[in-house]
């Protein structure tokens, strides 16, 4: 059965990504639901109302792994040839910038034979650069949410010809807190989700965003990328390097996630910039630089100090990375840069990636640099 024809509606679009992690709350963490799941529920409810079946509230959908979940509708409007419903996103205990945002779906009949098509409303972005799973010129609504919506509306009425517009009011402002601008998504958020469920404090989500950043950089012919542990080190490196925004990667603590992906998807040159403490962990061989999963190894730093001709005693007795650095000075920072570069090259396992490392102090000044070298040349 095909749903009839009515005039098309306005096209605007939007996508979503994690904000920097906040402090993890105590106790068991509560999961939430993705923007894709919220959009699916809203679209299914709106389509049912458009067919004259009234509003089903709460509305139930099936997630990609088979879970059946119900969503409360917080907004319903039935117009002349269109219907709109909205769900308020609950991200659980994950520090997602879209937690509490309204995810709205507006549905209208599409042209005969068109199937289910998508557009972006207020706060949903448009893809403008190659390298993402959605091509340029399309709304930033990822493949799994698209499939979820198609399945949900087809369960209401088989084989519909339907235009589905997804909006997140205020999404353009929220997108400024995400990696979307760097990835080439403009005008708003992305509609994301592969399982429909938000797992609190997901390292996998952050690493996946790093991978997509590498994909975009490669697709746009970037020959030199910058990966930073934080905003201070990134700003310091960008004062030195003339790089476009889509060449910058927010590595955070996930050096391993970055380097292992680059091993298979190389970029000719990589600059790693970070604070002394983070890079001291990398220099000692840690690939996860989070304070909960690796610590500064003062015995390693003392041995390094000895090798470069510094007195190791104050370094070995230090309680903080800053104390260790103060005990030996710039020479220790240089030693950390050189060792961190070696660990990065070893992790790349001979991939054609030249690596240099910048150590940045808390004032945002570059205090040491290991110039670009390759694993094959070493």
Secondary structure, DSSP 8 states (H G I E B T S, - for coil): --------------B----------SSS---EE-HHHHHHHHHHHHHHHHTTS---SSEEEE-TTS-EEEE--SEEEE-SSEEEEEEE---TTS--TTTT-EEEEEEEE--TT--EEEEE-TTB-EE-STTSSS-TTSBSB-HHHHHHHHHHHHHHSTT--EEEEEE-TTHHHHHTTSSHHHHTEESSBBB--SSSEE-TT-HHHHHHHHHHHHHHHHHTT-SEEEEESSHHHHHHHHHH----GGGEEE-TTBHHHHHHHHHHS--SEEEEEEEHHHHHHHHTT-SB--TTT----HHHHHHHHHHTT--HHHHHT-SSHHHHHHHHTHHHHHHHHHHHHHHHHHHHTT-S-EEEEEEE-TTS-EEEEEEEEETTT-
